[in-house]
């Protein structure tokens, strides 16, 4: 299945378990393990899925990271130095592997093995972490010109170090809240695959000083390597042909608060087709936005209740007639400060999403695909600036979104019947704060802030309320 604009790469832990008391399992070190009352298995680790920010349409020619280990733990609260972390890729410690996150663009489901098979004990794994090499590490056949992790720009092939912090020391963590069903549960005698999705485009932050920094965005869940795709085709409603422009397709699931969050995204191919592969078992909503070749935005189309292994069929996109180009620019400010008395500004990473409610459901509407927007959500970093409100760090942002309301329909084997929910959109800007370079640790109290709902009327360039984060680390 070819897809040159796939959004995500994945790590797979393919675990094959024997029933307790059945026999002997050969370990990777050549030794034998006697039968016990607890199931054991084998784990292999591999990667797939390039991202949509790859050139020629995206800013990056390559994004290299060097992985030194992948580990898992059965406790959701285990600390970095606690016992019980299972090393899934011990051979990487001897020879780290440098991987291009934008590689393998010609094969959507390509898997590149990271390590040899390893015995793994059955259990409910609630934390996973990826450990990257420090940028000063000596890496064989280094493609980063001296640094272990880097980005290569598509415009001039210049190489820029990808800055890290705790990711190199304690690992990029995926807590139970970011693992489907709250954990990866492996019983005796089971064979399962764990999929870790690393959203490359959303994970790279261009700092104010011109340097690039990794702010990891990851999700995980159980998959099957034989039947794990959702696919379909996007067509222009007016012509019945594929869109002569760029179309973003997002795969979403509800979080604990019932809000649809993007778990994967991709670009539709020139023939309108798209595929997500592999994906964890479950039911998803497919949210689609796009712009045509002249820059006119389409209204969102949403297909709800699509299960793993199903196809949406043909999904229509409706060109927006709102405003001059069918889009709206939402502009705002994010501030952050610590808990000192008096409070002072402190840096925070913030993930910004545009939320829209249709019926009883709230969806994340992906940002329009433009030269400045290469991901469905926006990653920003607050910093000390003269323009910031007193005692805060801040940043300003602009989000380009469809001005028209979404067309929504429920999955059907005969194709979705889409109905317009509202002529114009109503947006809430949602912000989630994280500790910089922490691998996704929530920051600030509370860690989420939202603006009021802004219903569009005749104004398609709106300034929204400030997202003010307090008591940040």
C-alpha positions in Angstrom: 0.0 0.0 0.0 1.8 3.1 -1.2 1.3 6.4 0.5 4.0 9.0 0.0 2.4 11.5 2.4 1.7 9.4 5.4 1.8 11.3 8.7 3.2 9.0 11.3 5.9 6.5 12.0 5.4 3.7 14.5 7.3 1.4 16.7 6.0 -2.2 17.0 6.6 -4.5 19.9 5.5 -7.9 18.4 5.1 -10.2 21.4 4.4 -14.0 21.0 3.5 -15.7 24.2 3.4 -19.4 25.3 0.8 -20.8 27.6 2.1 -21.5 31.1 3.1 -25.1 31.5 3.1 -25.9 27.8 6.8 -26.2 27.1 10.1 -24.4 26.6 10.6 -21.0 25.0 14.0 -20.2 23.3 15.4 -16.9 24.4 17.4 -14.4 22.3 20.6 -15.3 24.2 20.4 -18.9 23.2 19.4 -20.2 26.6 16.3 -22.1 27.4 13.6 -21.0 29.9 11.8 -23.7 31.9 8.1 -23.6 32.2 6.7 -21.5 35.1 3.3 -20.4 36.3 3.7 -17.1 34.4 3.5 -16.6 30.7 6.5 -15.4 28.7 7.0 -14.3 25.1 9.2 -12.7 22.5 9.3 -9.0 21.7 10.7 -7.4 18.5 10.7 -3.6 17.9 10.4 -2.0 14.5 9.3 1.3 12.9 7.1 2.5 10.1 5.1 5.5 8.6 6.7 8.7 7.4 5.2 12.2 8.1 3.5 14.8 6.0 6.0 17.5 6.7 8.4 15.7 4.4 9.6 17.5 1.3 8.9 18.6 -1.4 5.7 20.2 0.0 6.9 20.1 3.6 9.9 21.9 5.2 12.0 18.9 6.1 14.1 16.5 3.9 15.0 14.3 6.8 14.5 14.1 10.6 17.1 11.8 12.2 16.9 10.4 15.7 19.2 7.9 17.3 17.4 5.3 19.5 19.5 3.6 22.2 16.7 1.6 23.9 12.9 0.9 24.2 11.6 -0.1 27.6 8.3 -1.0 29.2 6.9 -1.1 32.8 3.7 -2.7 34.3 3.3 0.2 36.8 1.7 3.5 35.7 3.5 5.3 38.5 7.0 3.8 38.2 9.7 6.4 38.3 12.7 6.7 36.0 15.0 4.8 38.4 12.5 2.3 39.8 13.1 -1.4 39.3 10.9 -3.4 36.9 11.7 -1.6 33.6 11.9 -4.3 30.8 14.5 -3.7 28.2 13.0 -4.6 24.9 16.0 -3.7 22.7 19.2 -4.6 24.6 21.3 -4.8 21.4 20.6 -1.1 20.7 22.7 -0.3 23.8 25.7 -1.7 22.0 25.0 -0.2 18.6 22.3 2.6 18.6 20.3 2.9 15.5 19.9 6.3 13.7 16.5 6.4 11.9 15.0 8.9 9.5 11.5 9.6 10.7 10.6 10.8 7.2 12.1 7.7 5.5 10.3 4.8 3.7 7.9 7.2 2.1 7.1 4.7 -0.7 5.6 2.1 1.6 2.9 3.0 4.1 3.3 -0.3 6.2 7.0 -0.8 6.0 8.6 -2.1 9.2 12.3 -1.6 9.9 13.4 -3.8 12.8 15.2 -2.1 15.6 16.3 -5.1 17.7 16.4 -8.8 18.0 13.5 -10.8 19.6 13.6 -10.8 23.4 11.8 -12.7 26.0 9.0 -10.6 27.6 6.9 -11.5 30.6 3.1 -11.4 30.4 1.4 -8.5 32.2 -0.4 -5.2 31.8 2.2 -2.7 30.6 1.2 0.8 31.5 4.3 2.8 30.6 6.6 2.7 27.6 9.7 4.9 27.0 12.0 5.5 24.1 15.6 6.5 25.0 17.5 8.6 22.5 21.2 9.1 22.3 22.7 12.3 23.6 23.7 14.7 20.8 27.3 14.4 21.9 27.4 10.6 21.5 29.7 9.0 18.9 27.4 7.4 16.4 28.6 5.1 13.6 27.7 6.2 10.1 26.3 9.4 11.5 24.1 11.4 9.0 23.8 14.4 11.2 27.4 15.8 10.8 28.4 15.3 14.4 25.1 15.4 16.2 23.2 12.2 17.1 19.8 13.8 16.3 19.1 16.4 13.6 16.7 17.9 11.0 17.7 18.5 7.4 15.8 21.3 5.7 14.3 20.7 2.4 15.1 24.1 1.1 18.9 24.0 1.2 19.7 20.6 2.7 21.3 22.3 5.7 21.7 20.2 8.8 20.5 21.5 12.2 20.9 19.8 15.6 17.6 18.6 17.1 17.8 19.6 20.7 17.0 17.1 23.5 16.9 17.2 27.2 15.4 14.4 29.4 14.5 12.3 26.4 18.2 11.3 26.2 18.4 10.5 29.9 15.1 9.2 31.1 13.3 8.4 27.8 10.3 9.7 25.9 7.5 8.5 28.0 4.0 7.2 26.9 1.9 7.0 30.1 -1.2 4.9 30.4 -3.4 7.8 29.5 -1.9 7.8 26.1 -2.1 4.1 25.6 -5.4 2.8 24.2 -7.5 1.1 26.9 -5.1 2.5 29.5 -2.5 -0.2 29.0 -1.1 -2.9 26.9 -2.5 -6.1 28.5 -0.8 -9.4 27.6 -2.2 -12.6 29.0 -0.7 -16.0 29.1 -0.6 -17.6 25.7 -1.4 -14.5 23.7 0.2 -12.9 20.7 -0.2 -9.2 20.4 1.4 -6.2 18.7 1.9 -2.8 20.3 1.9 0.2 18.0 3.7 3.4 19.1 2.9 6.4 16.9 5.3 9.3 16.8 3.8 12.3 15.2 6.9 13.8 13.6 5.4 17.1 12.4 3.8 18.0 15.7 7.0 17.0 17.6 9.4 19.6 16.1 9.5 23.1 17.6 11.3 25.9 15.9 12.5 28.1 18.8 12.8 31.9 18.7 16.6 31.6 18.5 16.3 29.6 15.2 17.1 26.2 16.8 15.0 23.1 16.5 13.8 21.2 19.5 12.1 17.8 20.0 8.7 18.0 21.8 7.5 14.5 21.4 3.8 13.7 20.6 3.1 10.0 20.9 0.2 7.5 21.3 0.2 3.8 21.6 -2.2 0.9 21.4 -2.6 -2.8 20.4 -2.7 -3.6 16.7 -2.7 -6.6 14.5 -0.2 -6.8 11.7 -2.6 -8.5 9.3 -5.8 -6.3 9.4 -5.1 -2.9 10.8 -6.1 -0.2 8.3 -8.8 2.4 7.7 -8.9 3.7 4.2 -11.1 5.7 1.8 -11.1 8.4 -0.9 -11.8 12.1 -0.7 -13.5 13.8 -3.7 -14.6 17.3 -4.5 -18.4 17.4 -4.3 -18.8 19.8 -7.1 -16.7 17.9 -9.7 -16.7 14.4 -8.4 -12.9 14.4 -8.9 -10.0 14.3 -6.5 -9.2 17.7 -5.0 -6.7 19.7 -7.0 -4.9 20.9 -3.9 -4.0 19.5 -0.5 -6.2 17.4 1.8 -5.5 16.5 5.4 -7.2 13.5 6.9 -7.2 13.1 10.7 -8.0 9.9 12.7 -9.6 10.9 16.0 -10.7 9.2 19.2 -12.4 10.6 22.3 -10.2 11.4 25.4 -11.4 11.0 29.0 -13.3 14.2 28.7 -15.2 13.1 25.6 -13.3 15.4 23.2 -12.1 13.9 19.9 -8.3 14.2 19.7 -6.1 13.5 16.7 -4.2 10.2 17.1 -3.0 10.0 13.5 -3.1 12.1 10.4 -2.1 11.8 6.7 -2.4 13.6 3.4 -4.7 12.2 0.7 -2.9 11.1 -2.4 -3.4 12.8 -5.7 -6.1 10.4 -6.6 -7.9 11.2 -3.3 -7.1 8.0 -1.6 -5.9 7.7 2.0 -4.9 4.9 4.3 -4.0 4.6 8.0 -1.9 1.6 8.7 -1.3 0.1 11.2 -3.8 1.3 13.8 -4.9 0.0 17.2 -8.2 -1.9 17.4 -11.1 0.3 18.1 -13.6 2.8 16.6 -12.5 6.2 15.2 -13.9 9.4 13.7 -12.3 10.6 10.4 -12.1 14.4 10.1 -11.1 15.9 6.7 -10.1 19.4 5.7 -8.4 20.8 2.6 -7.6 23.6 0.2 -7.7 23.6 -3.6 -5.0 24.7 -5.9 -6.1 28.3 -5.7 -6.1 28.4 -1.9 -9.8 28.2 -1.4 -10.7 26.2 1.8 -13.2 23.3 2.0 -15.6 22.9 4.9 -14.7 20.0 7.2 -16.2 16.6 6.4 -16.5 14.2 9.4 -17.3 10.4 9.3 -18.0 9.0 12.7 -17.9 5.4 14.0 -15.3 3.9 11.6 -13.8 0.7 13.0 -10.4 -0.8 12.4 -10.5 -2.7 9.1 -13.2 -0.7 7.5 -13.3 1.7 4.6 -15.1 5.0 4.5 -15.8 4.8 0.8 -15.9 8.1 -1.1 -16.1 11.1 1.2 -17.2 14.5 -0.4 -15.6 17.8 0.4 -17.6 21.0 0.0 -15.9 24.2 -1.1 -16.6 27.0 1.4 -18.2 30.2 0.2 -17.6 32.1 3.5 -15.2 35.1 3.3 -12.9 35.5 0.4 -11.0 32.2 0.5 -13.3 30.1 2.7 -11.0 30.3 5.7 -10.7 32.1 9.0 -7.6 33.3 10.9 -7.8 32.9 14.7 -5.2 34.9 16.5 -4.3 34.8 20.2 -1.7 34.9 22.9 -0.5 32.2 25.3 1.0 33.2 28.7 2.7 31.1 31.4 4.0 31.9 34.9 5.2 30.0 37.9 3.7 29.7 41.4 6.2 32.0 43.1 5.0 35.1 45.0 4.9 37.3 43.1 4.6 35.0 40.1 7.2 35.3 37.3 7.3 34.2 33.7 8.4 30.6 33.0 8.8 28.7 29.7 6.1 26.1 28.8 5.3 24.0 25.7 1.7 24.3 24.7 -0.2 22.2 22.2 -3.1 24.2 20.6 -6.1 22.7 19.0 -9.2 24.1 17.4 -12.4 22.4 18.8 -15.8 22.5 17.2 -19.0 20.9 18.5 -21.5 19.3 16.1 -24.5 17.8 17.7 -23.4 16.2 20.9 -19.8 15.6 19.9 -16.8 17.9 20.0 -14.1 17.3 17.3 -10.6 18.6 16.7 -10.7 20.4 13.4 -7.3 20.1 11.7 -5.5 23.2 10.7 -5.7 24.0 6.9 -2.7 22.6 5.0 -0.7 25.7 4.1 3.0 26.6 3.7 3.1 27.5 7.4 0.9 24.7 8.8 2.2 21.1 8.4 0.4 19.5 11.3 -3.3 19.2 12.4 -2.5 21.1 15.6 -0.1 23.8 16.6 2.9 23.5 18.9 4.1 26.7 20.5 6.6 27.6 23.2 6.3 30.6 25.6 9.3 32.8 26.1 10.4 36.1 27.8 9.5 39.0 25.5 9.0 42.7 26.0 5.5 42.5 24.7 4.4 39.9 27.3 1.9 40.8 30.1 3.6 41.6 33.4 5.2 38.6 35.2 4.6 36.2 32.3 6.4 34.5 29.4 4.3 34.5 26.3 3.9 33.8 22.6 1.4 34.8 19.9 -0.1 32.5 17.3 -2.3 32.4 14.3 -4.3 29.4 13.2 -5.8 29.1 9.7 -9.0 27.1 9.8 -12.1 26.4 7.6 -14.7 29.1 8.0 -17.6 26.9 7.1 -19.3 24.5 9.5 -18.7 20.7 9.2 -20.6 18.2 7.2 -21.1 15.1 9.5 -22.3 11.6 8.8 -22.2 8.2 10.4 -20.2 5.4 8.9 -22.1 3.2 6.5 -21.1 0.3 4.3 -22.7 2.2 1.4 -20.8 5.4 2.2 -21.5 8.2 4.6 -24.5 10.5 4.1 -23.1 13.9 5.2 -25.3 16.7 6.5 -24.3 20.3 7.2 -24.3 21.0 10.9 -24.1 24.8 10.6 -23.3 27.2 7.8 -20.4 28.8 9.7 -18.0 27.4 12.2 -17.9 27.9 16.0 -14.4 27.4 17.4 -12.9 27.0 20.9 -9.1 27.2 21.1 -7.9 24.5 23.5 -4.4 24.5 25.0 -2.5 21.7 26.8 0.7 22.7 28.6 3.7 20.5 29.0 7.1 20.8 30.7 9.6 21.7 28.0 11.7 18.7 26.9 10.0 16.4 29.4 8.7 13.8 26.9 5.1 14.9 27.5 4.8 15.6 31.2 1.8 17.8 31.9 2.6 21.3 33.2 0.8 24.1 35.0 -2.3 24.0 37.2 -4.6 23.4 35.5 -2.7 22.0 32.5 -5.5 22.7 30.1 -7.0 26.1 29.2 -9.8 26.9 26.7 -11.1 30.1 25.2 -14.8 30.9 25.0 -16.7 29.7 21.9 -16.4 32.0 18.9 -19.2 31.8 16.5 -18.2 33.2 13.1 -20.5 35.8 11.5 -19.0 38.2 9.1 -15.5 38.5 10.6 -13.0 36.0 9.3 -10.0 37.3 11.2 -10.6 37.0 14.9 -8.6 37.8 18.0 -9.5 35.2 20.7 -9.0 35.4 24.4 -5.7 34.8 26.1 -4.8 31.3 27.3 -3.2 32.1 30.6 -1.3 29.2 32.3 -0.4 29.6 36.0 1.6 27.6 38.6 3.9 26.2 35.9 7.2 24.5 36.6 
